[in-house]
Amino acid sequence: MKWDAVLVVSPEYNWGVPGILKNTFDHLYKEWVGKPAGIITFGSRGGSNCAEALKVVLGNGLRMSVVDKNVMISLPAEYMMTQKRLQGDEEVVTEHEGELVELVAELVRRHDMPQAAQA
Ligand SMILES: Cc1cc2nc3c(=O)[nH]c(=O)nc-3n(C[C@H](O)[C@H](O)[C@H](O)COP(=O)(O)O)c2cc1C
């Protein structure tokens, strides 16, 4: 698999990264090492713990160039208590549009100019 950059979108469960997603990273070191990475999390509290854990796994473990400013989507209770799932056009998502655009732009910038990743 060849990827120019990786944008991880993950829910948070019990303050952590879903096990199956972590397992994916453990198999992809060689394919993803050094690449730019962005993080989007969602959950009842936006998945902040998952985001911080992902920064450690991707940044330190896989030595990826992780964009520090991640996007966190806080879900209303109905998304946890029922089968309702995000479609992408809800306000809880669209209110982050500016951040999402910035995140993707930063991934493109780091892809085009890897030496500027820390700037
Ligand atoms: C068992 C369980 C634990 C959860 N723990 C957290 C949590 O620690 N932090 C958080 O922000 N959201 C938490 N959530 C909310 C989930 O992130 C949210 O329900 C999300 O939609 C789950 O992803 P899915 O819809 O792909 O299953 C939890 C949900 C469940 C069911």
The ligand as a Gaussian input file, in Angstrom:
#p B3LYP/6-31G(d) Opt

LIG

0 1
 C      -18.224000       1.391000      25.805000
 C      -18.072000       2.809000      25.335000
 C      -17.065000       3.600000      25.854000
 C      -16.901000       4.933000      25.424000
 N      -15.889000       5.670000      25.930000
 C      -15.706000       6.956000      25.492000
 C      -14.636000       7.745000      26.010000
 O      -13.842000       7.325000      26.852000
 N      -14.486000       9.003000      25.526000
 C      -15.335000       9.524000      24.566000
 O      -15.114000      10.678000      24.161000
 N      -16.368000       8.798000      24.063000
 C      -16.574000       7.527000      24.513000
 N      -17.589000       6.764000      23.999000
 C      -18.440000       7.306000      22.948000
 C      -18.035000       6.737000      21.574000
 O      -16.821000       7.297000      21.120000
 C      -19.120000       7.018000      20.562000
 O      -20.263000       6.296000      20.938000
 C      -18.745000       6.688000      19.129000
 O      -19.850000       6.990000      18.289000
 C      -18.339000       5.225000      18.959000
 O      -17.953000       4.982000      17.630000
 P      -18.839000       4.115000      16.615000
 O      -20.087000       4.921000      16.387000
 O      -17.990000       3.989000      15.396000
 O      -19.090000       2.813000      17.299000
 C      -17.789000       5.456000      24.442000
 C      -18.815000       4.640000      23.935000
 C      -18.964000       3.344000      24.376000
 C      -20.084000       2.504000      23.799000

